[in-house]
Amino acid sequence: MTTAEQPLKCVYLCQALTTVYLIVRLDERMGEIFIQSGNEIEILINRDGNWIYL
């Protein structure tokens, strides 16, 4: 289950990346959201809503 912060951050980041190929995946086991855009951008949103480039 996602936290309240994750969906908000996910929508914000996905909106910023809509001009390129985009994959969004929820890792239910770890409770994290993974975003991949094109071949270069990978972002992980942690349960607390903080995110990092991978």
SEGUNU-414164 format. One record per residue: x negated, y negated, z of N, C-alpha, C, O, CB in turn. Coordinates in steps of 0.2 Angstrom, whole numbers, plus 2048, in hexadecimal, padded with zeros to 3 digits. Glycine has a CB too. Layout:
# residues N
+-----+-----+-----+-----+-----+-----+-----+-----+-----+-----+-----+-----+-----+-----+-----+
|  nu |  nv |  nw | cau | cav | caw |  cu |  cv |  cw |  ou |  ov |  ow | cbu | cbv | cbw |
+-----+-----+-----+-----+-----+-----+-----+-----+-----+-----+-----+-----+-----+-----+-----+
|   X |   Y |   Z |   X |   Y |   Z |   X |   Y |   Z |   X |   Y |   Z |   X |   Y |   Z |
...
+-----+-----+-----+-----+-----+-----+-----+-----+-----+-----+-----+-----+-----+-----+-----+
# end
This chain:
# residues 54
+-----+-----+-----+-----+-----+-----+-----+-----+-----+-----+-----+-----+-----+-----+-----+
|  nu |  nv |  nw | cau | cav | caw |  cu |  cv |  cw |  ou |  ov |  ow | cbu | cbv | cbw |
+-----+-----+-----+-----+-----+-----+-----+-----+-----+-----+-----+-----+-----+-----+-----+
| 7FC | 806 | 800 | 800 | 800 | 800 | 7FC | 7FA | 800 | 7F7 | 7F9 | 804 | 805 | 800 | 806 |
| 7FD | 7F5 | 7FC | 7F9 | 7EF | 7FC | 7FB | 7EA | 802 | 800 | 7EB | 805 | 7FB | 7EB | 7F5 |
| 7F7 | 7E6 | 803 | 7F8 | 7E1 | 808 | 7FB | 7DA | 805 | 7FB | 7DA | 7FF | 7F1 | 7DF | 80C |
| 7FD | 7D6 | 809 | 801 | 7D0 | 806 | 7FC | 7CB | 802 | 7FE | 7C8 | 7FD | 804 | 7CC | 80C |
| 7F6 | 7CC | 804 | 7F1 | 7C7 | 800 | 7EF | 7CA | 7F9 | 7ED | 7C6 | 7F5 | 7EB | 7C7 | 804 |
| 7EF | 7D1 | 7F9 | 7EC | 7D4 | 7F2 | 7F0 | 7D2 | 7EC | 7EE | 7D0 | 7E7 | 7EC | 7DB | 7F3 |
| 7F7 | 7D3 | 7EC | 7FB | 7D1 | 7E6 | 7FA | 7CA | 7E4 | 7FA | 7C9 | 7DE | 802 | 7D3 | 7E8 |
| 7FA | 7C5 | 7E9 | 7F9 | 7BE | 7E7 | 7F2 | 7BD | 7E4 | 7F2 | 7BA | 7DF | 7F9 | 7BA | 7ED |
| 7ED | 7C0 | 7E6 | 7E7 | 7BF | 7E3 | 7E6 | 7C3 | 7DC | 7E3 | 7C0 | 7D8 | 7E1 | 7C2 | 7E8 |
| 7E9 | 7C8 | 7DC | 7EA | 7CC | 7D6 | 7ED | 7C8 | 7D0 | 7EB | 7C8 | 7CB | 7ED | 7D3 | 7D7 |
| 7F3 | 7C5 | 7D2 | 7F6 | 7C1 | 7CD | 7F2 | 7BB | 7CB | 7F2 | 7BA | 7C5 | 7FD | 7BF | 7D0 |
| 7EF | 7B8 | 7CF | 7EB | 7B2 | 7CE | 7E5 | 7B4 | 7C9 | 7E4 | 7B1 | 7C4 | 7E8 | 7AF | 7D4 |
| 7E2 | 7BA | 7CB | 7DC | 7BC | 7C7 | 7DE | 7BE | 7C0 | 7DB | 7BD | 7BB | 7D8 | 7C1 | 7CA |
| 7E4 | 7C2 | 7C0 | 7E6 | 7C5 | 7B9 | 7E8 | 7BF | 7B5 | 7E7 | 7BF | 7AF | 7EC | 7CA | 7BA |
| 7EC | 7BA | 7B7 | 7EE | 7B4 | 7B3 | 7E8 | 7B1 | 7B0 | 7E8 | 7AF | 7AA | 7F2 | 7AF | 7B8 |
| 7E2 | 7B0 | 7B4 | 7DC | 7AD | 7B1 | 7D9 | 7B1 | 7AC | 7D5 | 7AF | 7A8 | 7D7 | 7AC | 7B7 |
| 7DA | 7B8 | 7AC | 7D7 | 7BC | 7A7 | 7DB | 7BF | 7A1 | 7DA | 7C3 | 79E | 7D4 | 7C3 | 7AB |
| 7E1 | 7BC | 7A0 | 7E6 | 7BE | 79C | 7E4 | 7BE | 794 | 7E7 | 7C1 | 790 | 7ED | 7BB | 79D |
| 7DF | 7BA | 793 | 7DD | 7B9 | 78C | 7D9 | 7BF | 789 | 7D7 | 7BF | 784 | 7D9 | 7B3 | 78B |
| 7D7 | 7C3 | 78E | 7D3 | 7C9 | 78C | 7D6 | 7D0 | 78E | 7DA | 7D0 | 792 | 7CB | 7C8 | 78F |
| 7D3 | 7D5 | 78C | 7D5 | 7DC | 78E | 7D5 | 7DD | 795 | 7D0 | 7DB | 798 | 7D1 | 7E1 | 78A |
| 7DB | 7DF | 798 | 7DB | 7E0 | 79F | 7DE | 7E6 | 7A2 | 7E3 | 7E9 | 79F | 7E0 | 7DA | 7A1 |
| 7DB | 7E9 | 7A7 | 7DD | 7EF | 7AA | 7DE | 7ED | 7B2 | 7D9 | 7EB | 7B5 | 7D8 | 7F5 | 7A9 |
| 7E3 | 7EF | 7B5 | 7E4 | 7EE | 7BC | 7E6 | 7F5 | 7BF | 7EB | 7F8 | 7BC | 7EA | 7E8 | 7BD |
| 7E3 | 7F7 | 7C4 | 7E4 | 7FD | 7C7 | 7E4 | 7FD | 7CF | 7E0 | 7F9 | 7D2 | 7DF | 802 | 7C5 |
| 7E9 | 800 | 7D2 | 7E9 | 800 | 7D9 | 7E6 | 807 | 7DC | 7E8 | 80C | 7DA | 7F0 | 7FF | 7DC |
| 7E1 | 806 | 7E0 | 7DE | 80C | 7E3 | 7E1 | 80E | 7E9 | 7DF | 80B | 7EF | 7D6 | 80B | 7E4 |
| 7E6 | 812 | 7E9 | 7EA | 813 | 7EF | 7E6 | 816 | 7F5 | 7E7 | 815 | 7FB | 7F0 | 818 | 7EE |
| 7E1 | 81A | 7F3 | 7DD | 81D | 7F8 | 7D9 | 818 | 7FC | 7D8 | 819 | 802 | 7D8 | 822 | 7F5 |
| 7D6 | 813 | 7F9 | 7D2 | 80E | 7FC | 7D6 | 808 | 7FE | 7D4 | 804 | 802 | 7CC | 80C | 7F8 |
| 7DC | 807 | 7FB | 7E0 | 801 | 7FC | 7DD | 7FB | 7F9 | 7DE | 7F5 | 7FB | 7E1 | 800 | 803 |
| 7DA | 7FC | 7F3 | 7D7 | 7F6 | 7EF | 7DA | 7F6 | 7E8 | 7DC | 7FB | 7E5 | 7CF | 7F7 | 7EF |
| 7DA | 7F0 | 7E5 | 7DC | 7EE | 7DF | 7D6 | 7ED | 7DA | 7D1 | 7E9 | 7DC | 7E1 | 7E8 | 7DE |
| 7D5 | 7F1 | 7D5 | 7D0 | 7F0 | 7D0 | 7D2 | 7ED | 7CA | 7D7 | 7EF | 7C7 | 7CC | 7F7 | 7CE |
| 7CF | 7E8 | 7C7 | 7D0 | 7E4 | 7C1 | 7CA | 7E5 | 7BC | 7C5 | 7E3 | 7BE | 7D2 | 7DD | 7C2 |
| 7CB | 7E7 | 7B6 | 7C6 | 7E7 | 7B1 | 7C9 | 7E3 | 7AB | 7CE | 7E4 | 7A9 | 7C4 | 7EE | 7AF |
| 7C5 | 7DE | 7A9 | 7C6 | 7DA | 7A3 | 7C1 | 7DA | 79E | 7BB | 7D8 | 7A0 | 7C8 | 7D3 | 7A6 |
| 7C2 | 7DC | 798 | 7BD | 7DD | 793 | 7B8 | 7E2 | 795 | 7BA | 7E7 | 799 | 7BA | 7D7 | 792 |
| 7B2 | 7E2 | 793 | 7AD | 7E6 | 795 | 7A8 | 7E4 | 79B | 7A4 | 7E8 | 79D | 7A8 | 7E8 | 78F |
| 7A9 | 7DE | 79D | 7A4 | 7DB | 7A1 | 7A7 | 7D9 | 7A8 | 7A3 | 7D9 | 7AD | 7A2 | 7D5 | 79E |
| 7AD | 7D7 | 7A9 | 7B0 | 7D5 | 7AF | 7B4 | 7DA | 7B3 | 7B8 | 7DD | 7B0 | 7B5 | 7CF | 7AE |
| 7B1 | 7DC | 7B9 | 7B4 | 7E1 | 7BD | 7B5 | 7DD | 7C4 | 7B0 | 7DB | 7C7 | 7B0 | 7E7 | 7BE |
| 7BB | 7DD | 7C7 | 7BC | 7DA | 7CD | 7C0 | 7DF | 7D2 | 7C4 | 7E3 | 7D0 | 7C1 | 7D4 | 7CC |
| 7BE | 7DF | 7D8 | 7C1 | 7E3 | 7DD | 7C4 | 7DF | 7E3 | 7C1 | 7DA | 7E5 | 7BC | 7E8 | 7E0 |
| 7CB | 7E0 | 7E4 | 7CE | 7DC | 7E9 | 7CF | 7E0 | 7EF | 7D2 | 7E6 | 7EF | 7D5 | 7D9 | 7E7 |
| 7CC | 7DF | 7F5 | 7CC | 7E2 | 7FB | 7D3 | 7E2 | 7FE | 7D7 | 7DD | 7FC | 7C7 | 7E1 | 7FF |
| 7D4 | 7E6 | 803 | 7DB | 7E5 | 807 | 7DC | 7DF | 80A | 7E2 | 7DD | 80B | 7DB | 7EB | 80C |
| 7D7 | 7DB | 80C | 7D8 | 7D4 | 80F | 7D9 | 7CF | 80A | 7D9 | 7C9 | 80C | 7D2 | 7D3 | 813 |
| 7D9 | 7D0 | 803 | 7DA | 7CB | 7FE | 7D3 | 7C8 | 7FC | 7D3 | 7C5 | 7F7 | 7DE | 7C6 | 801 |
| 7CE | 7CA | 7FF | 7C7 | 7C7 | 7FC | 7C5 | 7CB | 7F6 | 7C7 | 7D1 | 7F5 | 7C2 | 7C8 | 802 |
| 7C2 | 7C8 | 7F1 | 7C0 | 7CC | 7EB | 7B9 | 7CB | 7EA | 7B6 | 7C6 | 7EC | 7C4 | 7CA | 7E5 |
| 7B6 | 7D0 | 7E6 | 7AF | 7CF | 7E3 | 7AF | 7D1 | 7DC | 7B3 | 7D6 | 7DA | 7AB | 7D4 | 7E8 |
| 7AA | 7CF | 7D9 | 7A8 | 7D1 | 7D2 | 7A4 | 7D7 | 7D3 | 79F | 7D8 | 7D8 | 7A4 | 7CC | 7CE |
| 7A5 | 7DC | 7CF | 7A1 | 7E2 | 7CF | 79B | 7E2 | 7CA | 798 | 7E7 | 7C9 | 7A5 | 7E9 | 7CF |
+-----+-----+-----+-----+-----+-----+-----+-----+-----+-----+-----+-----+-----+-----+-----+
# end
